[in-house]
Structures are given as C-alpha cells and as structure tokens.
Amino acid sequence: MSGFVGDLSIEQQNALDQLKEKIKNIEDPTVQDQISKLDDSMILRFLRARKFKLDDAFSMISDALVFRATFQNVGVENITEKSVENELKSGKSFFNGTDKEGRPVCIVRTRKHDSYHRDIEESMRYCVYVMETGKAMLKNGIETVTLIFDMSKFSSKNMDYPLVKFLVELFQKFYPESLHRCLILNAPWIFMGIWHIIKHWLDPNTASKVTFVKTKQLLDYIPPTELPTSYGGDSSFKYSYNGLVVDD
C-alpha cells in the first residue's frame, strides 16, 4: 500500500487513527487552530516521512504545528505579501505551469539572490511564503511540487548557506513529502564543491530527488506548453511584480 488516502494497509490505517487520537489530546492552546486545519492527507505526510513509526511521526508533527503557529511571532499563515516585498521584487522565484504529471513547477533563479545584501529574516519569510503558495496550488490527487534551481550565472555572492540550510529544514521537518523532484539546472563547476556540503544536510530520501540537468533536458520533465521560452519551452510567461516584468 502507498500510504496515501484511500490506499492504506490495516497497519497504516491503525497508525493514522492512533496519531489522530494523540494529536487530539494535545493541550497546548498555541497550536489548537493549526490542529483544526489538519486532514488525513496532511497527517499521512508525516507518517510516510517517518515510515509509519507512530512516536516519531507524532514528534515531527508536533514540532511542525508549533512552527506553523509561532514562526517569527506571527505564524506561517500570517506572512503577508508586504512583509516579503523586497524578495518578490527581485524575481528570484516564481511558479509557472505544471510538470508532466500535473505538479506545480517552481523556478528559482539563484543569480537574483544576493547573500551580501539580503535581510535573512525576510528571506526566511519568503521561503515559507513560497512553500505556502505551492501548497495552495495543489489539486486533488497532487501532493508534491517540482522545483527547478536555475544556476545560470551563479557566483559566490548568490550562495547563502544559512538560507539553504533553512530551506532544507522546511522540506525535511515542516513540509514533509512535499517535494517530488529538484532539478539543478546548468550548475557551474564552482557549485560542485558547495553541493558536497549541502548533500550532507539531506536525508537519503531527499537527496534521491535531486537531479542535475541542462536546459534541453527540462523537456523530459515538463511539457513545452508549460515551460517559458527562456528555458526551451513555448510558454510566453514572464515574471512580473506590480505590473513590472522582472528581466530574465
């Protein structure tokens, strides 16, 4: 059985029922609103991430509930567009189209991130803002996204170890089972040493989802109609913010 809603073994269903009961018994008033928004699909993400080990899954989801309720003293659902405006203006990432299986695609243009002049708190908020945006885009039967890290024109100023570490933590601790694949596009040789450091932060499951590709290989994963022309597709989409196109 896959461990998804509608495809559970008896043991998996029992684990789901027991975890729901444990969550129901959480008394912390801080997380009650977040608990009320949980559904079976979300709870199963944490069970799958912890191989249906009940105590491990409960510990993980408990931490995630606190994170969602208290992140930067406002909670993830209260991050506003205004609070990440500098990041949005940069055009460093955007969602556009879907992959061949209908998953939302997020493209990150690393060259537009300047680690020397960023506000780390806003950058972290922006990462969560993007995660929540992707979550809201998921359709019935789709639980993951495809991520493209465009490394074209990457330089040392674009590398931001604290922010990358935070992003890894988001995927592995607070938004488990959300990433289908991560395509690292046109990585320059200087990134390979950096990758060896980052890879040690990833659990084997996350690391297995990372693939290094060149531009022409994107069409193996994404239909041309869903891919911007700057990436070899047919889509005329260009990222804009407040009506202004942010150059490629």
PyMOL commands that set and color helices and strands:
alter all, ss='L'
color gray80, all
select helices_A, chain A and resi 10-24+29-36+40-49+54-73+76-78+82-90+110-112+120-137+156-158+161-174+189-199+204-207+215-220+224-226+229-231
alter helices_A, ss='H'
color red, helices_A
select strands_A, chain A and resi 93-98+104-109+145-150+179-185+210-213+240-241+244-245
alter strands_A, ss='S'
color yellow, strands_A
deselect
rebuild
show_as cartoon
